Amino acid sequence: MFCSACGGTLVPGQTFCPQCGRPVAGTPVPPPIPPAAVPGFQFELNNFAGKIRALSVVWFIYGGLSLVLGFVGLAFANAFFHGRFDYWIHGPMPPMWFGPALLHLAWMVVIVRTGLALLAGWGLMEHAAWGRIVAIVAAILNLIKFPFGTALGIWTLVMLLGYRNSTLYDQLPQA
């Protein structure tokens, strides 16, 4: 660092030049630019809001389909474990306690998965801070549900993770 008047060498932290006595001017720190002052920010925010809205609608659809298909699948499993398909089976049936226990577990999984998907859709639709977290958790849990759960999970993670996307999500107005 050098003095602007005499050109003498200055030590960082000095307030006056030791040669000429002139006060050292500090380097001004520019104020932070608010996101709304960035050109094109409102367009980008509106574009991101539309993508989040579409993502939330898909989470609602996925939750509804998950409930309907889970109900149909568990009705079929209930009929299977209660002996309605005896003429198809050519071997020993599973123990009688196994079927109801498995059905109860499956109902719990269907209800939790459906509830999590609907909660993620609602949180994203409302632009709530907790909605982003719930959607990320639901996306990670649905990655193993190939192909639709995997696609929805990847889409959700791409849309909600990262500094740019988290900043844009924080700027969305609460619905």
N, C-alpha and C positions, 0 to 999 in steps of 0.2 A: 504494500500500500504506500502511496506517495502523496505528499501535500499538493493541493491544487494551486497554491500560490507560488511556492519556491521550488517545488519538486523534491524536497527532502524526504528521506525514508522515514516512514512512520511504523511504529509497532502496533499491532492490533490491540485495541482497547484504549489507546491514547485519545484524549479529548482535545489537546492543543499540539501544534507543530513545535518541536523543540528548537528549530532554527528561526522561524519567523513569528511564532506565537499565534498564528491564525487558528481559529477553531476548526476541528476536523468535522466535516459534514458526514453524517451517517448515511448509509445507503438506504434509500426509502424502500419499504416493503409495500408492494402493491396490494390493495385490498382484494380479498377473494371475489371472484366473479360469480354472482348467483347464477344457477342453472337457467333461469328464465331469461337472462340477458344473452345467452349464447344463441347465435343465429341458427334457426332450424330446430331448436330444442323442442318447441311446442309441437312441431310436426312429428318429430321422433317420439315424443311422449304419447301423442295420439295414436301413432302407429303401434307402439308397444301396448297401449291400453286395449286396442283391438285384438291383438294377439293373445293377451291375457284373458279377454272375454271369450274368445274362441276356445282357449284351453280349458276354461272353467265349464263351458257348455259340454265339451267332450268328457270332462270328469263326471258331470251329471249323467250323461248318456252311459258311460262306462259303469257307474254305480247302479243305474237302473237295470242294465243288461246283466250285470253281475248278480243282482238280486233275483231276476227272473230265471236266468239259467241255473243259478244255485238252487232255487226252489224246484225246478223241473228235475234237475239231477238228483236232488235229495229225495224227491217223491219216488223216482225210479229206484234209488238205493233202498228206500224204506220197503218198497214192494219186494225187492230182491231178498232182503234180510228176513222178511216175514213169510217166505216160502211161496210167493206167487209165481216163481219161475222154476219150480221143481223139475219140470219136464225138460229143461235145458241143462240141468246140472247132472253130471255123471260121476259124482264123487261125494266125499263127505262134505257136509255143510260146516261153515265155521261155528264155533261155540255160540250159544244163544246170548251170552253177555256181550260178545264182541260187536254185534250189529248195532244195538242201541247206543253203546258207548261211542262207537265210531260215528254214528249219525249225530249225536249230541256235539261231538267235537267239530264235525263238518258244519253244523248249523252255526256254531260259534265263529268259525272261520269266515263263513259267508256273511254273517251279520257284521263282524268287525271290518271285513274288507269293503263291504258296501257302505257302511257308516263312514269309514275313512275316506272313501272316494267322494261321497256326497258332501262331507265336511270340507274336503279340499276344494271341490267345485264352488261351494258357498263362500268359503274364505277368499278364493281368488276373485269371485264375482264382486264381493264387497271391498276388495283391495285391502283387506285387513293384514296387519303385520303377521299375525299368527297363521293366516291362510297360506302364506308363502312357506312357512315351516312345515305345516301339515301336508301341503302338496309335495314338498321334497321328501318327507318321510313316506308318503303314499307311493311316490314314484319309485323310491328305492325298494320298497316291499313288492311292487308290481313288476319289477324287472324280470322276475322268474316266470311270469305268466305269459309265455310265448304264444302267439306273436303280438296280440293287441296290447297286453299289459306292458310288454317290453317296449313297443313303439310309443305308447303313452308315457311311460316312465322316462324314456330318452328325451322325448319332446319336452316334458316338464323340466327335467334337469337342465336342458339346454336353455330354456326360456328363463329359468329362475336363478341359476347359479352364475357366478362371475360378478366382478365389481360393477361393470356397466349396467347389467340387468338388475342387480340389487339396488343400485342408485336410481334407476328409472322406476323400479317398483316402489321405492320409498317416496318418489315424487308424485305418484298417482294419487288423485284425490279420493278420499274415502267415499264409497257410494252410500 
